[in-house]
Amino acid sequence: MDINTPIIVQGDGTILLDVSAKDFDSIRIFMLSFAELIKSPEYIHTYKITPVSLWNAASLKYKSEDIIAFLKKYSSYEVPKNIIFQINDNIKKYGKIKIIRENDKYFLISDDSSVITEIANYKHTEKYIIEVVASNKIEINGIYRGHIKLILINLGYPVEDLAGYKEGIPYHFKFRELMKSNNMPFNLRDYQRDSVDIFYADGKPEGGAGVITLPCGSGKTVVGITAMEKMQTHTLVITTGVTACRQWKAEILDKTDIKEEDIGEYNGSVKEIKPITIATYKIITYRKDKKSEFTHFDIFFKKEWGLIIYDEVHLLPAPIIKLASEIQSMRRLGLTATLVREDGLEKDVFCLIGPKKFDIPWRELEKKNFIAEAYCYDIRIPLDESHRNDYIMSTDRTKFRIASENELKYKVVVDLIKKLKDKNVLIIGQYLSQLENMRKKTGYTIITGKTPQAERDIIYDKFKAGEIKTLIVSKVANFAIDLPDANALIQISGTFGSRQEEAQRLGRVLRPKSGENKSYFFSIITSDTKEEDFGHKRQLFLTEQGYHYEILEMDSLDKLSFEKENNPCNN
């Protein structure tokens, strides 16, 4: 490809981008505003234009003519006419139908009367329609506005909801001038304040529901607290687990004058409803069996919440997505590092929580030292010969596990830790038997899902204090673990091709460091196996963000040095 025209746009919506392009970084960043990265081999990256990617672009005020002009400028060949139509059509569809409220009645409106006619005669919307008021206006049952939005997005019409929200019970508090933990001044970063301002939109109907995407370690919890401070109302925060609950509580107490007795925990061991309540996804989706009701769903209705915060919204369980259709009258903020979902429910999250309101490239925050500079390594090892016959004769799923639990990984980990010297290291994996074997071979402390919460807290505190330098963790540490001094992570196994997991695991070591603001991320992968195939997919999201993995063979580890200035992630 010509370096001045480094992309090829294909008729199926895929876009090929030559990574040697002279403007590669700026091209890549703009591409991510309207397309999703699908594949990232060494020289040519493949993107895909989808309705959801274009609707998110529209919600961020990108115009179809700007996207089309960009493609025409950099494309080696003529942009297919059907792609131009797809871009125009989907960008135009966002907001083509709106929900508004007048005198406590709810209406669907559109400037296109044919769309209103289509909706009025669609069998799945009939039961929610009260009256066709005019050629451009339908009165609907406002209780079911979420259900209607789901139906219409599946028709290809992402609704812009301007019906507004309940204000909730007022609750007033202020940020501290000095943080409680260290008596140092507390200052919001520009991007944290800007993201909340865009989300809130001065309280106008077009604000109040959406997703803020920021890198792990960049202070998403602070963004959530800033949204709470902006709205001054009773707030429900839903997190990934008890550890995350405690960290939210600690951050709130550290940075605001909210009293501890006004913060409630709602999880497996404590069930408190307070003005600020922090719950877990697990307890909210608990039920005795598959036929029973969800025992704790009523937490959403026990108070007049003015704001619901969904932490790690990309993990939103399907039952809560369904419930979200019932609570469209409440302001909803999703926080995440990546909107990637492996179950394909991005459309439902877009519809019911809201579109992406704010996004910032990870590398931009790295340059400003808001997150650590990342060195990424993909270490390839051969399959242990003692398992080769088992591998050949197994199903694909078993092949993946055999490759993931390759015995040679234990030696690589030991060699790496010797190289890492005084660094604070996390060893993370998917399989408990593998992690237990690692513990037996090395003697390092371990945390798994079976570790009692009180014991986990003690171990985390010891790691923070430097009493423990190397810690083995299961996938319970994928999310929300606040270990700011962890600066190296060794991944010995992971979930099948999970892009979100790869991003979250790098995030464990991205928190800014005092002194050398650098972190190291290692993935140990068995070559020429199913694990290598899935490894390529896992790395997609980080490749989107501009990270590069330096590929090393097992026998080249002796040459590895962590003193060099060149960052392989930037190559």
DRENLO-589494 format. One record per residue (C-alpha): y, x, z. Coordinates in steps of 0.5 Angstrom, whole numbers, padded with zeros to 4 digits, always signed. Each point is the difference from the previous one (the first is absolute). Example, Ala and Ser with C-alpha at 12.3 -4.5 7.8 and 13.67 -1.06 7.14 Angstrom:
-0009+0025+0016 +0007+0002-0002 
//
This chain:
+0000+0000+0000 +0007+0002-0001 +0003+0002+0007 +0006-0004-0002 -0004-0006-0002 -0006+0001+0005 -0002-0007+0001 -0005-0005-0004 +0001-0007+0001 -0007-0004-0002 -0001-0007-0002 -0004-0002+0007 +0006+0002+0004 -0003+0007+0002 +0005+0006-0001 -0002+0007-0001 +0005+0005+0003 +0000+0008-0001 +0001+0004+0006 +0003+0006-0004 +0006-0005-0001 +0006+0004+0001 +0003-0006+0004 -0007-0002+0003 +0002-0001+0007 +0006-0005-0002 -0004-0004-0005 -0006+0000+0005 +0005-0003+0005 +0003-0006-0004 -0007-0001-0003 -0002-0002+0007 +0005-0005+0001 -0004-0005-0006 -0007+0003-0001 -0006+0002+0005 -0003+0007-0001 -0008-0001-0002 -0002+0007-0002 +0002+0007+0001 -0004+0005-0003 +0004+0007+0000 +0004-0001-0007 +0001-0007-0001 +0001-0005+0005 -0001-0008-0002 +0004-0005+0003 -0001-0008-0001 +0005-0005-0001 -0002-0007+0004 +0004-0006+0002 +0000+0002+0007 +0003+0007-0001 +0005-0004-0005 +0002-0005+0005 +0001+0005+0006 +0005+0004-0005 +0003-0007-0001 +0001-0001+0007 +0003+0007+0001 +0005-0002-0006 -0003+0004-0006 +0002-0003-0006 -0005-0001-0006 +0005+0003-0005 +0000+0006+0004 -0007+0001+0001 -0001-0001-0008 +0006+0005-0001 -0004+0005+0004 -0007-0001-0003 +0004+0001-0007 +0003+0006+0002 -0006+0004+0002 -0005-0003-0004 -0003+0004-0006 -0002-0006-0004 +0003-0007-0001 -0001-0005+0007 -0005-0005-0002 +0004-0007-0001 -0005-0004+0005 +0002+0005+0006 +0008-0001-0002 -0002-0007+0001 -0004+0001+0006 +0006+0003+0004 +0005-0005-0003 -0005-0006+0002 -0002+0003+0007 +0007+0003+0002 +0003-0007-0002 -0005-0004+0004 +0002+0003+0007 +0005-0005+0002 -0001-0005-0006 -0003-0005+0006 +0004+0000+0006 -0001-0004+0007 +0006-0003+0003 +0002-0004+0006 +0005-0006+0000 +0001-0004+0006 -0007+0002+0003 -0003-0002-0006 -0004+0005-0005 +0001+0001-0007 -0003+0004-0006 +0005+0001-0005 +0000+0004-0007 +0005+0000-0006 -0006-0001-0004 -0002-0007+0000 -0006+0001-0004 -0003+0004+0006 +0002-0006+0005 -0004-0004-0005 -0006+0004+0001 +0000+0001+0007 +0001-0008+0001 -0006-0001-0004 -0004+0006+0003 -0006-0003+0004 +0000+0005+0005 +0007-0001+0002 +0000-0008+0000 -0002-0001+0007 +0006+0004+0002 +0006-0003-0004 +0004-0006+0003 +0004-0002-0006 +0002+0003-0007 +0008-0001+0001 +0003+0003-0006 -0003+0004-0006 +0002+0006+0003 -0002-0002+0008 -0006-0002+0004 +0000-0002+0007 -0006+0003+0003 -0003+0000+0007 +0003+0006+0004 -0006+0001+0005 -0004+0002-0006 +0005+0005-0004 -0005+0006+0001 -0005-0004-0003 +0004-0002-0006 +0002+0007-0001 -0007+0002+0000 -0002-0005-0005 +0006+0002-0004 -0001+0007+0000 -0007-0001-0003 +0004-0004-0005 +0004+0007-0002 +0006-0003+0004 +0002+0004+0006 +0005-0004+0003 +0006+0002+0003 +0001-0003+0007 +0007-0002+0002 -0002-0005+0005 +0002+0004+0006 -0003+0001+0007 +0000-0002+0007 +0004+0004+0004 -0005+0000+0006 +0002+0001+0007 +0006+0005+0001 -0002+0006+0004 +0006+0005+0001 -0001+0008+0001 +0003+0006-0002 -0002+0007-0003 +0001+0006+0005 +0005+0005-0001 -0005+0005+0003 -0008+0000+0000 -0003-0002+0006 -0006+0005-0001 +0005+0007-0001 +0007-0002+0001 +0002+0002-0007 +0005-0005-0004 -0004-0005-0004 +0003+0000-0008 -0003-0005-0005 -0001+0004-0007 +0003-0003-0006 -0006-0002-0003 -0002-0004+0006 +0006-0004+0001 +0001-0001-0008 -0007-0003+0000 +0001-0005+0005 +0007-0002-0003 -0004-0001-0007 -0005-0004+0004 +0005-0004+0004 +0005-0002-0006 +0005-0002+0006 -0004-0006+0002 +0000-0003-0007 -0006-0004-0003 -0002+0006-0005 -0001+0004+0006 -0005+0000+0006 -0007+0000-0003 -0002+0007-0004 -0004+0007+0001 +0004+0006+0001 -0005+0006-0002 +0002+0007+0003 -0005+0006+0001 -0004+0001+0006 +0004+0004+0005 +0007-0002-0002 +0001-0005+0006 -0003-0007-0003 +0000-0002+0007 +0007+0001+0001 +0002-0004-0006 -0004-0006+0003 +0004+0001+0007 +0007+0000-0004 -0002-0006-0004 -0001-0003+0007 +0006+0002+0002 +0004-0002-0006 -0003-0007+0002 +0000-0001+0007 -0006-0005+0001 -0007-0001+0003 -0004+0005-0004 -0008+0000-0002 -0002+0007-0002 -0007+0000-0003 -0004+0007+0000 -0006+0004-0002 -0003+0001+0007 +0001+0001+0008 +0003+0007-0001 +0005-0002-0005 +0002-0006+0005 +0001+0005+0005 +0004+0005-0005 +0005-0006-0002 +0001-0002+0007 +0002+0007+0002 +0005+0001-0006 +0003-0007+0002 +0001+0003+0007 +0002+0007-0002 +0006-0003-0005 +0002-0006+0003 +0002-0004+0006 -0005-0005+0000 -0004-0001+0007 -0007+0002+0000 -0001-0007+0003 +0002-0003-0006 -0005+0003-0005 -0007-0003+0000 -0006+0003-0003 -0005-0005-0003 -0007+0004-0001 -0007+0000+0002 +0001+0002+0007 +0007-0003+0001 +0003-0007-0002 +0008-0001+0002 +0005-0004-0004 +0007+0003+0001 +0006+0000-0004 -0002+0007-0003 -0008-0001-0001 -0004+0005-0004 -0007-0002-0002 -0006+0003-0004 -0003-0003-0007 -0006+0001+0004 +0001-0005+0005 +0004-0005-0004 -0006-0001-0005 -0005+0000+0005 -0005-0006+0000 -0007-0001+0003 -0003-0001-0006 +0001-0001-0008 +0000-0008+0001 +0005+0000+0006 +0007+0000+0001 +0005+0006+0000 +0001+0000+0008 +0006+0003+0000 +0004-0002-0006 +0004-0005+0005 +0004+0007+0002 +0005-0002-0006 +0002-0006+0002 +0000+0001+0008 +0007+0002-0001 +0006-0001-0005 -0001+0007-0003 +0007+0002-0004 -0004+0006-0003 -0007+0002-0001 -0002+0007-0002 -0006+0002-0003 -0001+0008+0001 -0005+0003-0005 +0001-0006-0004 -0004+0002-0006 -0006-0001+0005 +0002-0007+0001 -0007-0004+0001 -0002-0005-0004 +0001-0006+0005 +0007+0002+0002 +0002+0000-0007 -0003-0007+0000 +0004-0001+0006 +0006+0003-0003 +0001-0006-0004 +0001-0005+0006 +0006+0004+0003 +0004+0001-0006 +0006-0002+0005 +0000+0006+0004 +0003+0007-0003 -0005+0005-0001 +0000+0007-0001 -0006+0004-0003 +0000+0008+0002 -0004+0004-0004 -0001+0007-0003 -0004-0003-0006 +0000-0007-0003 -0007+0002-0003 -0006-0005+0002 -0007+0002-0002 -0001-0008+0000 +0005-0002-0006 +0004-0004+0005 +0007+0003-0002 +0002-0006-0003 -0001-0004+0006 +0003+0005+0005 +0006+0000-0005 +0000-0008+0000 -0001-0002+0007 +0003+0006+0004 +0005+0002-0005 +0002+0005-0006 +0001+0007+0001 +0008+0001+0002 +0000+0007+0001 -0004+0006-0002 +0002+0008+0000 -0004+0006-0003 -0004+0004+0005 +0003+0006-0002 +0007-0002+0000 -0001+0000+0008 -0004+0006+0000 +0006+0004-0003 +0005-0003+0005 -0005+0002+0006 -0002-0007+0002 -0007+0001-0001 -0004+0007+0000 -0001+0004-0007 -0007-0001-0002 -0005+0005-0002 -0006-0004-0003 -0007+0003-0002 -0006-0003-0003 -0006+0005+0002 -0006-0001-0004 -0007+0002+0002 -0007+0000-0003 -0005-0005+0002 -0005+0002+0006 -0006+0002-0004 -0004-0003+0006 +0002-0007-0002 +0001+0001-0008 -0007-0004-0001 +0002-0006+0004 +0007+0000-0003 -0003-0001-0007 -0005-0005+0002 +0005-0005+0004 +0004-0006-0002 +0008+0002-0001 +0002-0002+0007 -0005+0004+0003 +0002+0006-0005 +0007-0001+0003 -0002+0001+0007 -0005+0006-0001 +0006+0003-0004 +0005-0002+0006 -0005+0003+0005 -0002+0007-0003 -0002+0005+0005 +0004+0005-0003 +0007-0004+0002 -0001+0003+0008 +0000+0007-0002 +0006-0001-0005 +0004-0004+0006 -0002+0006+0005 +0003+0005-0005 +0006-0004-0001 +0002-0001+0007 -0001+0008+0001 +0005+0001-0006 +0005-0006+0003 +0000+0004+0007 +0005-0003+0005 +0001-0006-0004 -0001-0007+0003 -0006-0003-0004 -0003-0007-0002 -0007+0000-0003 -0001-0007-0002 -0006-0004-0004 -0003-0006-0001 -0007+0000+0002 -0001+0001+0008 -0007+0004-0001 +0004+0005-0003 +0005+0000+0005 -0005+0001+0005 -0003+0005-0003 +0007+0004-0001 +0001-0001+0008 -0007+0003+0001 +0001+0006-0004 +0007+0001+0002 +0001-0002+0007 +0007-0004-0002 +0002-0006+0003 -0001-0007-0004 +0003-0007+0000 -0004-0005-0003 +0000-0008+0000 -0004+0000+0006 +0005+0005+0004 +0003-0005+0005 +0007-0001+0000 +0002+0004+0006 -0004+0006-0002 +0003+0000-0007 +0007+0000+0004 -0002+0006+0004 -0003+0004-0006 +0007-0002-0004 +0004+0003+0005 -0004+0006+0001 +0001+0001-0007 +0007-0001+0000 +0001+0005+0006 -0004+0005-0004 -0006+0000+0005 -0004-0002-0006 +0001+0004-0006 -0005-0003-0005 -0002-0008+0000 -0006-0003-0003 +0002-0007-0002 -0003-0006-0004 +0003-0005-0004 +0003-0003+0006 +0006+0005-0001 +0001-0002-0007 +0006-0004+0003 +0006+0000+0004 -0002+0006+0005 +0006+0004+0002 -0002+0007+0001 +0007+0004-0003 -0003+0007+0001 -0006-0001-0004 +0001+0004-0006 -0007+0001-0003 -0005-0005-0002 -0007+0001-0003 -0003-0006-0003 -0008+0001-0001 -0001-0007-0002 +0003-0007-0002 +0000-0007-0002 -0002-0001-0008 +0006+0002-0004 +0005-0003+0005 +0007+0002-0002 +0003-0003+0006 -0004+0004+0005 +0001+0006-0004 +0008-0001+0001 -0001-0002+0007 -0004+0006+0002 +0005+0005-0003 +0005-0004+0004 -0003+0002+0007 +0003+0007-0001 +0006-0002-0004 +0005-0001+0006 +0005+0005+0000 -0001+0006+0004 +0004+0005+0004 +0001+0007-0003 -0005+0000-0006 +0001-0007-0003 -0007+0001-0004 -0007-0004+0000 -0006+0002-0003 -0005-0005-0002 -0007+0001-0002 -0006-0004-0004 -0007+0003+0000 -0003-0003-0006 -0007+0001-0003 +0000+0002-0007 -0003-0004-0006 -0002-0006+0005 +0002-0007+0001 +0005+0003+0005 +0004+0004-0005 +0001-0006-0004 +0002-0004+0005 +0005+0006+0003 +0004-0001-0007 +0001-0007+0002 +0002+0001+0007 +0005+0005-0002 +0004-0004-0005 +0005-0003+0005 +0002+0007+0002 +0000+0002-0007 +0005-0006-0001 +0005+0003+0005 +0000+0007-0003 -0005+0004+0004 -0005+0005-0003 -0007+0002+0002 -0002+0007+0000 -0007+0000-0002 -0004+0006+0003 -0007+0002+0000 -0004+0001+0006 -0001+0008-0001 +0008+0000-0001 +0002-0002+0007 +0000+0008+0002 +0006+0000-0004 +0004-0006+0003 +0006+0002+0004 +0005-0005+0003 +0006+0005+0001 +0002+0000-0008 +0006-0004-0002 -0002-0003-0006 -0003-0007+0001 -0005-0002-0004 +0001-0008+0001 +0007+0002-0004 -0004+0003-0006 
//
